Amino acid sequence: MVSATKSLSLCLTFYLVVGIASGFSTTTSSIRHNAAAVARHPTDLAAKGGNKKKKASARTTKGFGAPPPKLEDVLAKMKTRTPDNANEVDCPCGSGKTHGECCGPFLSGEKKCLTPSDVLRTRYTAFTWRNIKYIMDTTHETCRDYREDRVAWANDLNKGGMFDSFSFVKLDAGEEEDGENENESFIEFKVTLRANDNPTAGSVAVAGQETVISERSRFLRAGADEPWTYASGDVRSEVAGLEDVALNS
């Protein structure tokens, strides 16, 4: 059993290091928490004049309501950290190549991830430069973060899943490990994050502080010659006393 002190430290570390995200797996725990809070405190319609007739919505399209937003339109309004000369600068994954020679073609859709290492490196770059669509595109449908509603998924990532309080310092990736069959693989890696000088609202990160997150990620593909995707990960921190505690269990 984890002690009360360790439990408190775990909670602080979880929000300090990853906010609503854990490693390369964006968790929905805060969403579930908020939903539970609403359920515990239902709106009192009578107190709020619930019996009053609502005004007709002005957002109508010939009586059928406003059309649902398109993913590309939603994504276009979201901020990015991708530099204008991205293809000319060193790739964030640390390969020593320029982005245009390394992760660039994957993020643009010109190449597919034909190895688990491709997925790991390119997702690291996507998180570094805030490429939300690529994170969704490379997430396996069995992953707990996967959502059929990609607009809602993108909004959730934009709100709290892109490490906006941190800068990505370094990726240290291990070797690919075989799974139960040729379509499953694992990689252990470490990511070093540095707290920004201007953290996002609600962050308790100390500016300049670096934290190392370790993860053993699971990757899957549909079959030979099919692209690999991220399926799950066991995320841990190197904070003293929490080395053996899974942050996203």
N, C-alpha and C positions, 0 to 999 in steps of 0.2 A: 504494500500500500504506500502511495506517495504521501509524504508528510504535508501538513498544511503550508509550511514554509516553502517547500519545493513546488506545491501547487500554485502558490501565489507567484513565485518566480517564473514558473512555466507560463502563466497567463501574461505576465509583464513581458517576458521574452517573446512570446507569440505575437503580441501586438507591436512591440518595439521593432522586431526584426521583419515581420512579414505583413503587418496590418491585416488585411483580409486575404492575403495570399500566402501560400506556403511552398517554398521552392519553386518548381515549375508547374505546380498544381494549384489552381485557384479554388479555395474552399468556399462553400456556401453556408458555413456555420452561422455567420452573422445574419444572413438572410433568414435562416430558420429561427434564430433568436428573436429577430424583430417581428416575425410573423407570430411567434408564440406570445410576445408581449401584447400585440394587438388582440389576440384571442383572449388574453386574460383581462383586458380592459375594453370590452365592446362599447361602441358608441351609443350613447343614450339619445335615441332619436327624438324622444319627447322633449328633452331638455334643450335640444338644438333645433327645435321646430321641425321635427321630422315629418309632421303631418301636412306641412305646407307644400303646395304644389311647386315643383321645380320649373324654372323658366326653360323654355325650349332651347336646345343647343343651337348656336349660330353656325356650328361646324357641320354642315350637311352637304351632301352631294346628291341632289335629286332624291332626297328622302332616305338614302342608304347610309348616311353617316360619312365621316371622313375616311379616305382610303388609308390602309395601314402603311406605316413608313417603310421605305425600302432600305435594306441593309447598307447599300452603297451610299445612300444619302445620310444615314445616321453616322457611318464611319467618317464621312467627309467633314463632319462638324467636330470630330474629336481631335484633340491635340496630338502631336507626334513629336518624338525627339530625334527623328531622322534628319541628319544634316542635308543641306541642299546639294553638297558635293559628295554624297554618300559613297558612290562607286570609286571615288579617288582616295578615300581615307582608309586607314588600317581597319580591318574587320574587327568588331568588338569581341569576337569569339577567341581571339588570340592566336590565330593560325599563322600570322606573319604576312599574310597576303592582303591585298586591298579588298574592300567589301565587294567590288565589282567582280573580282576573281574568286571570291569565296562564297559567302552566304547570299550575296545579292541576287544571283539567278534563282535561288530557291525562294526567297521572299517575293520575287516578282512573278513566280509561277513558271519560269522557263525550265526549271529542273525540279524533279521529284526526289524525295528523301529515300534513297535506295539502301541506306544503312542506318542503324540506330544512331550512330554517331552524327550523321547528317541532321537527324531530328534534334538531338541535344544541342549541337552547335548553333543551328539556325534559330531554335527557340530562345536560346540565350541572347542572340542578337536581336530577335524580335522583342523580347522583354526590355533589353537595353534601349532600344529605339522606339518602343511603344507601338509596335505593329500588332494591333488587336486582332485583325482578320487572320493573320498568319497563326496566331496562337490557337484560334478556333479551328482553322483548317487542319492543323497537325495534332488535334486531340481526338483520340479514338472514341467511338461511340459508347464503349463500355466504361469510360472514365467517369467518375462521379461528378466531374465538372461539366460534362457534355450536356448541352441543352438543344432541343429541337427548335425552339424559338431563338434564332440567332440574333435578332434585334435586341431581345431582352438580355441575352447572354453578353452581347457586346456592351450594352449599357452597364451591366454589372461589372464587367472587367474595367470599363472606363472609370467607374465610380471608385472602385477599391481594389483592383487586382493587378495593377501595373507598377507597383513599387515606386510611386511618385515621390516618396520621402527619401529615396535612396539613389545613389549612383552605383552602377555596376563596375566593380574594380577588376575582377579576374575570374576566369573559369578554369578549374583544374579537373579534367575529365580522365577517368580510368579507362580500362579496356572493356570491350564488349564481352559479355558473358552469355553463353547459350542458355536458353530456357528449356522447357519440356519438349519443344519441337523446333523445327526450323523457322517457325513464324513467331517465336517469342524470344526476346533478348533483354538483358539487364545491363545497366551501366551505373557505376558509383561515381559520384563527382562532388566537387565542392565549389561553392560560389561565394566570393567575398563582396560584401555590400558596404558602402560608406554612407552614413547619414548626411543628408544635404544641409546646407546652411539655412535654407528656407523650407522646413518640413511642411507637409500638408496638414490641414486642420485635423486635430485629434491625435496627431503623432506625438509620441513621447521620446522620440529618438534624440540623442545628443549629437549636435553637429560635429562632423568629422570622425565620429566613432565608427570603427569597422567591426563587422560581425561576419562570421563564417557559417554558412549553412551547408549541411551535408545531405545528400539525397541518394537513395538507390532507386533508380527509375526503371519502370517496366515498359517495354515497347512491343507493339504488335503489328502484324501485317496480315492481309487477307490471303496471301499466297506468294509464291516465287514471282519475282519481277514486279510485285505490287509495292507501293510506297509504305514505309514504316510510319507509325504515329505513336504519340505518347499515350499510355494507358493508365499509369498510376505511379505513385512514388512514396517511399518511406522517408519523411523529412526529419532531420535532427539538427540541433544547434551545438556549437562547440563551447557554449557558455558553461562554466564550471558547475557541475552538479546536474546538468541536463543532458550530458552526452548520450545517455542510454534511453532518453525519453523521446518517443515519437511525437512530434508536434502536430501531426495531422491525423492521428489515429482516431 
